[in-house]
Amino acid sequence: MDAQAWKELNEALRDARDAKRAAGAARQLHEKATAEDIPRLMEMLKDRDFFIREAAAWPLAELAGLGALPQLLVALQRTFDDGHDGDGFQTALIELVELDKPAARQVLNELLKAGDKGIRENAMWLLEFCETAPGA
């Protein structure tokens, strides 16, 4: 996306007075973000606003894949620390790891060695979704 499109999306995402506009902007971000937008999405994960972080999580998970898991888990923990359930954020992460369970398991096992307790706990939680169902 070009700079003007990002500016407009950012303004709409932050429009606390108009929930429909903000939700529409999150949907548009998910639909229109491309690989060249990954650096901007990574910056959005650091935002103080949980809605901005969650809006960035979906396209980032799809575009950057498992390589973004450390940053996604840090942002998810911030969402929890801020008192939000992060259900949409969690769904994006579940879908990400279910795309390639063996690779996700490998990345998550490495993250279990992280110094950050939140990353370790969230990696352990996500590992549950890497298990193969009985009979599968």
N, C-alpha and C positions, 0 to 999 in steps of 0.2 A: 504494500500500500504506500501511497505517496504521503508526504508530510501533512498535507491538508486533510486527507482522509483520516490519518492518525489523530490530528488535532480535534476533528469533529467527533470521532469515536470517543476520545478521552473526555471531552466535554459532556457527551451524552451519558457515558458510564458514570460520571460523577454527579449527574443531575438527581439529587436526592428528592426533589419535589415531584419528579415524574418517573414513577417506577416502570411504567410501560416503555418510556424512552430508554431508560437504563437497560432494561431487559432486552429490548430490541438491539441496542448497541452491543450487548454481550453476544447475542446470536449472530450479529453481523461480523463481529470480530472472529468468532469461531468459523464462519463460512468463508471469510475473505482473507484471513491471514495466510501468508506463504512462508516458505523457508527463509526468505530474506528478512522476515519480521521477527525471527527468533530472538535476536538481541533485545528488541523492544519488549517482547513478551517476557523475557528473563527479568528485565527491569521492572515490569509490572508485578512480578512475583514478590518484589521487595516493598511494594506499596503498603502504606499503613492501613489502607481500606481493604477489609476482607473481600468485599464484592469485586474489587479490581483484581485481587489475587486469584479469586475463583474464576473470573472471566478469562484470565490469561491461561489458567491451568488446562482447559480443554484443548485449545489450539496448540499450545506448547507440547502437551503430551502426544498429540497426533503428529506434529511436525518434527519434534526433536527426539521423540521416542524415549527409550530407556536411558539414554545419555543425560536426560534432564531430571532423572529421578532424585538425585541428591537435592537439587534446588526446589523441586516440587515438594519433597518431604519437609524441608525447612519451612516453606510457605504454608503448608498444611498445618504444621505445628504452631505457627504464628496465629493461624485462624483459630485453633483450639485455645491457645493462650489468651486470645481476645474474647473468648466466651461464645464462639459460634460453633455450630455442629459440622459445618463444612461438608454437608452431604453431597452437594454437586461436585465438589472438589474430590471427595473420596470416590465417587462414581467414575470420574475421569481417570483416576489412578488405577482403579480396579480394571477398567476396560483396557488400559495400557498394558498391565501385566498379563492379562488374559490373552493378549495377541500372540505372545511368544513366552509361554510359561518357563521353558528351560532357560532361556536367556535372562528372563526377569529374575528367576531364582538365583542365578549366578550373581547378578548385580546386587540383589537384595542381601544375599549372604555376605557380600563385601561390605555393604552398608551396616551390617550388624556389628562391624568392627569400628564404626565411627565413634569419635569422641563425644558426639552430641547425643544425649539420652533420648531426646525427642525423635531424632533420625532413627536410632536403634529401635525404639518402640514402634514407630510407624512402619519401619521395614519389616519387623516381626509380624505386624498385623497384615501387611500386604502379602507376605509369604503364604498366608492361608489361601489366597486366591491362585497360588501357583500349584496347588495340589491337584492331582488328576483324580477325577471322580471314580469311585469303585465301578468296575465293569467297563470303563472307557478305554 
